[in-house]
């Protein structure tokens, strides 16, 4: 079954799935909702368009952590103008916005519709709307689409075969987060079940493991 390969690398990334009010969180690897949002931006799929998002949501996702980076946060304050108050006494909200600094991820999206995967890969090379890594100010540091974009390998083999994408020395072992085909492993609430405008997300399960890549075991 073919797999689409993405490289998500940048000075800052944020993949929040539990953000509420003044706490803007990030997971330690890309969320499925965030990755599909990236594809939708590239393909020109609007926030209200479930018909074109639904086939993308059926793809199975896996992540290989090539460079974990560091989890940091920014301190923000915000004021909402109140016409009934003078400027000096407006209420101030204090927020913390978490992000990943200097991270690199290999993401694979597996599905039986090769035409869809190739269309997504082509769109990533010439995106309809600007691409960003979780937040609009977090732009990719490299081309998101690898070459070739689509390989004739299943998801697991793709993650194991792809060359190291980080900087410096290749790690002896990688952390890999693979979407489960059965309800087992850790639960994630980042599976789109409606358009992004409606913001309804369902459950998916992932398994996390460590593996050592056998260099050049599978040519890609």
Phi, psi and omega in degrees: 000130184291157182224135175271134183250131178235145171247116178252101183225137178184162177302326180218140175219151176215126185232067184283140175231354183229019185295135177218124169056247188272355178252113180251101190275176167215140169286170183269003170211165184301141176274156179292319179299322179292318180293319179292327174298322176298315179296319180297320177298317180295321186270357180075028178273120184287164180297335182271355190265093177281330184301323180268338176283325187303316177297326177292324181293338180280347179293146178266131187248144173223151181230134171246128182270104179273330179210106188293328184069201181230146177268122182226174175216154174257144176265122182236147168235148180217143178235137177255117183302136176238112183302339182273000182237152174286160187304327187282350184239022174295146178290140180244130175258136177255127182233154172240127183241109185275150177205167176258129180256129173063046179257152176223127180232141166263125180242133175243139176235115186254137176195164182271357180262089183297325180299320178296316181296318180292323177297318178295318178298317178297321180294324179295331178283335181219071191292147177290316177238160181301145180264144176211159187260071176097323176226150188297335180274355183258088185270151178295145178271347181221168171302133183289324185272126176281169180236116000285155181289317184246130178240152181271060177224151175289172187301311182298314180296324179297314181295328180281331188270333187296137177299159180301133183254351183277190178255157177077210184281138179295135180294154178288334179214146179251149168267133183232133180243114189242130178295128183284147175270353175228162180286075178216150183101206181273144181269136176233138180256060182225025179265109180299133177237004176202181179298158179295335178295326180277338174056050174251125183232138179256187184268140164224164183240144179228151173245143181244133180213166175247142177211153175258124181285131175273106188303129177060024178293320179237120179290135178228000000 
